[in-house]
Amino acid sequence: MGPGPSDVPTRVLQALSRPTIGHLDPVFLELLDETQTMLRQVFATDNALTLPMSATGSGGMETCFVNLLEPGDHALICRHGVFGGRMAEVARRCGAAVTLVDAPWGNAIDPDDVAKAARARSFKVIAVVHAETSTGVLQDLRPFRAIADSCGALLLVDAVTSLGGVAVDVDRLGIDAVYSGTQKCLSCPPGLSPVSFSERAAQVLSIRKTAVASWYFDLNLIGKYFGAERLYHHTAPVNMIFALHEALRLVLEEGLEARFARHRQQADALRRGLEALGLELPVDRAVRLPPLTLVRIPKGVDDAKVRAQLLAEHGLEIGGGLGNFKGKAWRIGLMGASATPENVALCLRALEAALP
Amino acid sequence: MGPGPSDVPTRVLQALSRPTIGHLDPVFLELLDETQTMLRQVFATDNALTLPMSATGSGGMETCFVNLLEPGDHALICRHGVFGGRMAEVARRCGAAVTLVDAPWGNAIDPDDVAKAARARSFKVIAVVHAETSTGVLQDLRPFRAIADSCGALLLVDAVTSLGGVAVDVDRLGIDAVYSGTQKCLSCPPGLSPVSFSERAAQVLSIRKTAVASWYFDLNLIGKYFGAERLYHHTAPVNMIFALHEALRLVLEEGLEARFARHRQQADALRRGLEALGLELPVDRAVRLPPLTLVRIPKGVDDAKVRAQLLAEHGLEIGGGLGNFKGKAWRIGLMGASATPENVALCLRALEAALP
């Protein structure tokens, strides 16, 4: 029940350990096609360029920026936690000029601030984190397409902790580039990053003036392995794809709406219980992220000691704070298969026993 | 029996499917330490900066170049197959000026050619492929340290298809940066890339003038997660590390020398059998790579049809040719757990039945 990896269902672990086959084996290629089809359903998109990158979520972040940005491009980046800051750092390393829109940690980004910044000049990319894993804030993405259009930008979204737990709705929201990770609400082990590019983003990629700085993350090349040519780029992580395929099947068997409702219900139950224990939830109710709850560590309580005790006595992991919340808050995850009434009850019992 | 992934032993698949735990869980961190220790043994090095990158072998290649090269640096790259060509492309994308030393595909690089090129100017890096997976050539690395010293260069080596099947001897050979993959002679599924940097390479990394262009592959940051700080960088691919840990245990249980001898013996047996079938091996005996054998496709034989038949009738995968050898040669792998007398016999029987 940390900020990921979440619990992995037995069916996914079994798929993971199927005998390894070749990355050009017809059986594997069919499974890869099915994986892409299911990813499109979970992202709610028709984007052709939708695939799992052979890296963790941060590799998906780098994929989006390094393919879309060229040296000298301008990027407008929203920062209200660790991962917004990381996006800015990655964009700078692509040689882009970065304009930041900040919000205090624990708050959502104010779209009016973004709209204002977007009036100052044109941008190649506007980037925002949908589900800030460092603070447990869910960003309302609805205003962003219009803002991106106002300054001619592509809309780039971090959906690492939302995909599979909260609706992402790529096409309806007009998102141009989005990345996620497998180890959060998809409940697959960490190691892959689902990514999706709109037609418009694919077009921008195809008319770049410079080569993509990263050969490993170059979607021009990777797209040819996932496309009809099946052109070798790198050896696909075969067993991890087996696992993701099964994890996506589980997501779709449950149904997206039912899965999102389960995440909301369990988060509500956890939060009621935490407040009943007298614990404070720093994030405003209106922008709380169902899969991840930020809890203020009460005065006088030893952060590391409580977490070590939960792990030793209850086999329960919760996350420490990151960045501005380091030592000040815990992060409790209810992601994918971990979002159950049993886990909520276990966590509340364990915390009650551990707190003075 | 293609050019990788190789067969994965049951013990490794079982480790792969252990329940996922947190990437900061003390149990996991201990296992990560052990993985580094075992990687040092297999690389035959004391290098502190020895770790598995969260990407496939090509990601390891990018890691080595992007950390060592800055825009404007000069790199001397040996190219005698696909992977030498890929190194040149990756180095160029790092902004480096690349000087190439070529050898015909199927031959080794002539060290005299490299020494001559190294007299023309100083270089930041000399890069060479130890085991060219596209041709089945094993490069003698012994002359390279002195050549690198003659022009002030770091020595960078691709050991993707040698590590665990052929001695790599990082410290004895004076290699400064080396990368491999898990899915070849280590017989672990694809998805991780073991990398090792010498003190000298780590020093060059620490005094860069520019930030490493890739945030995901930045060893300055990743080293802090693997170091005492355990500073979060990205979520480690926990289950893949479980698998690599077990694969390395198997390598060391067998013993490196015994494992290398097994690779040589099975390769010899395969080659005798192939020649007895009247098949031609284009690579000179003196530079043949035990884990991978290049076989010329006889005139009038349909490449794709034979490979499809082997797969359908014998469950046997062999590799097609790459680059200059596309449609002209097959690549038969005897890597890690796949290098057995049973596999040699199966392959020879199946080929005999399939050929006219």
Contacts between the chains, C-beta under 8 A, distances in Angstrom:
chain1	res1	chain2	res2	distance
A	2	B	22	5.4
A	2	B	24	7.9
A	4	B	235	6.4
A	5	B	20	4.9
A	5	B	21	7.6
A	5	B	22	6.5
A	5	B	23	7.1
A	5	B	235	6.6
A	5	B	238	6.1
A	6	B	20	8.0
A	7	B	19	7.8
A	7	B	20	7.3
A	8	B	19	6.8
A	8	B	20	4.5
A	8	B	239	7.9
A	13	B	17	4.3
A	13	B	18	7.8
A	13	B	19	7.0
A	13	B	20	7.8
A	13	B	239	8.0
A	14	B	17	6.7
A	16	B	16	5.7
A	16	B	17	5.2
A	16	B	239	6.3
A	17	B	13	4.3
A	17	B	14	6.7
A	17	B	16	5.2
A	17	B	17	3.6
A	18	B	13	7.8
A	19	B	7	7.8
A	19	B	8	6.8
A	19	B	13	7.0
A	20	B	5	4.9
A	20	B	6	8.0
A	20	B	7	7.3
A	20	B	8	4.5
A	20	B	13	7.8
A	20	B	183	7.4
A	20	B	189	4.9
A	20	B	190	7.7
A	21	B	5	7.7
A	21	B	317	7.6
A	22	B	2	5.4
A	22	B	5	6.6
A	22	B	317	4.9
A	23	B	5	7.1
A	23	B	190	7.1
A	24	B	2	7.9
A	25	B	311	7.4
A	25	B	317	6.6
A	54	B	55	6.1
A	54	B	56	5.5
A	54	B	59	7.2
A	54	B	191	6.9
A	55	B	54	6.1
A	55	B	55	5.1
A	55	B	59	6.8
A	55	B	216	6.4
A	56	B	54	5.5
A	56	B	234	4.9
A	56	B	235	5.3
A	56	B	236	7.8
A	56	B	237	6.3
A	57	B	234	7.1
A	57	B	235	6.9
A	58	B	215	7.3
A	58	B	216	5.5
A	58	B	233	7.6
A	58	B	234	4.0
A	58	B	235	7.9
A	59	B	54	7.2
A	59	B	55	6.8
A	59	B	216	4.9
A	59	B	234	7.3
A	61	B	216	7.8
A	62	B	214	6.5
A	62	B	215	6.0
A	62	B	216	4.5
A	66	B	214	7.8
A	86	B	215	7.3
A	89	B	215	5.9
A	90	B	215	4.7
A	92	B	211	7.7
A	93	B	211	5.6
A	93	B	212	7.3
A	93	B	213	5.5
A	93	B	214	7.0
A	93	B	215	5.6
A	94	B	213	7.8
A	181	B	235	6.9
A	183	B	20	7.4
A	183	B	235	5.8
A	183	B	238	8.0
A	189	B	20	4.9
A	189	B	237	6.9
A	189	B	238	6.0
A	189	B	239	4.1
A	189	B	240	7.5
A	190	B	20	7.7
A	190	B	23	7.1
A	190	B	235	4.4
A	190	B	236	6.8
A	190	B	237	5.1
A	190	B	238	5.9
A	190	B	239	7.8
A	191	B	54	6.9
A	191	B	191	5.9
A	191	B	237	3.5
A	191	B	239	7.2
A	191	B	240	5.5
A	211	B	92	7.7
A	211	B	93	5.6
A	212	B	93	7.4
A	213	B	93	5.5
A	213	B	94	7.8
A	213	B	213	5.4
A	213	B	214	7.6
A	214	B	62	6.5
A	214	B	66	7.8
A	214	B	93	7.0
A	214	B	213	7.6
A	214	B	214	5.9
A	215	B	58	7.3
A	215	B	62	6.0
A	215	B	86	7.3
A	215	B	89	5.9
A	215	B	90	4.7
A	215	B	93	5.6
A	216	B	55	6.4
A	216	B	58	5.4
A	216	B	59	4.8
A	216	B	61	7.8
A	216	B	62	4.5
A	216	B	217	7.9
A	217	B	216	7.9
A	232	B	322	7.2
A	233	B	58	7.6
A	234	B	56	4.9
A	234	B	57	7.1
A	234	B	58	4.0
A	234	B	59	7.4
A	235	B	4	6.4
A	235	B	5	6.6
A	235	B	56	5.3
A	235	B	57	6.9
A	235	B	58	7.9
A	235	B	181	6.9
A	235	B	183	5.8
A	235	B	190	4.4
A	236	B	56	7.8
A	236	B	190	6.8
A	237	B	56	6.4
A	237	B	189	6.9
A	237	B	190	5.1
A	237	B	191	3.5
A	237	B	240	7.6
A	238	B	5	6.1
A	238	B	183	8.0
A	238	B	189	6.0
A	238	B	190	5.9
A	239	B	8	8.0
A	239	B	13	8.0
A	239	B	16	6.3
A	239	B	189	4.1
A	239	B	190	7.8
A	239	B	191	7.2
A	239	B	243	7.9
A	240	B	189	7.5
A	240	B	191	5.5
A	240	B	237	7.6
A	240	B	240	7.0
A	243	B	239	7.9
A	311	B	25	7.3
A	311	B	26	8.0
A	317	B	21	7.6
A	317	B	22	4.8
A	317	B	25	6.5
A	322	B	232	7.2
